[in-house]
Every structure is written in C-alpha cells, then in structure tokens.
Amino acid sequence: MPDRESHEDPSQRNDSRETEAERRRRRAQFLRDLAEARELRDRVQPRRAKVARLRHAMRMRTFRW
C-alpha cells in the first residue's frame, strides 16, 4: 500500500508557498521590532550605546580581511 504523505498534490504546494511568504512577513516584522527595540534602548541608555559603538568600531579596525 503506497504512502499517501509522500505524494504532494498541488494544493499542498500552494500552502507551502503561502507559509513561506508568511514566514518572510513574520521575519520582516520581527526584524523591524528588533531594530525599534535597539533604537529605544540606545535612547534610554546613551552611555551604554556609546560604549557599544566604540567597541564595534574597535573590532572593525582590528579585523583583518
């Protein structure tokens, strides 16, 4: 008896495309929220943000390509 789950019908492929689009939409929303949270944290804690920027600049200067 053949396994029915191994065969994909066209309706399942459309669902997978929709879920892929939905996943991208959710990821984009998450990244926007994350960026907004970082900006808020930087405004609330300017000293910590400045130190983080300086550390990042130091890492970029000492990074070897």
C-alpha positions in Angstrom: 0.0 0.0 0.0 1.6 3.3 -1.1 2.3 6.0 1.5 -0.1 8.9 0.8 2.0 11.5 2.6 5.0 11.1 0.3 3.0 12.3 -2.7 2.4 16.0 -2.9 -0.7 17.4 -4.6 -0.8 20.9 -6.0 -2.9 22.3 -3.1 -0.1 21.3 -0.6 2.5 23.1 -2.7 0.4 26.3 -2.7 0.1 26.0 1.1 3.9 25.7 1.4 4.4 28.8 -0.7 1.9 30.7 1.4 3.6 29.6 4.6 7.0 30.7 3.1 5.5 34.1 2.3 4.0 34.3 5.8 7.3 33.3 7.3 9.1 36.1 5.4 6.4 38.5 6.5 6.8 37.5 10.2 10.6 37.6 9.9 10.5 41.1 8.5 8.1 42.2 11.2 10.4 40.7 13.9 13.5 42.4 12.4 11.6 45.8 12.4 10.6 45.3 16.0 14.2 44.3 16.9 15.6 47.4 15.3 13.0 49.6 17.1 13.9 48.0 20.4 17.6 48.6 19.8 16.9 52.3 19.0 14.8 52.6 22.1 17.5 51.0 24.3 20.1 53.4 22.8 17.9 56.4 23.6 17.3 55.2 27.1 20.9 54.2 27.8 23.1 56.6 25.8 26.3 55.8 27.7 25.9 52.0 27.1 25.1 52.7 23.4 28.2 54.9 23.0 30.4 52.2 24.6 28.9 49.6 22.3 29.6 51.8 19.2 33.2 52.3 20.3 33.7 48.6 20.9 32.2 47.8 17.5 34.5 50.4 15.8 37.5 48.9 17.5 36.5 45.4 16.3 36.1 46.7 12.8 39.5 48.5 12.9 41.3 45.4 14.2 39.5 42.9 11.9 41.8 41.5 9.2 40.3 40.9 5.8 
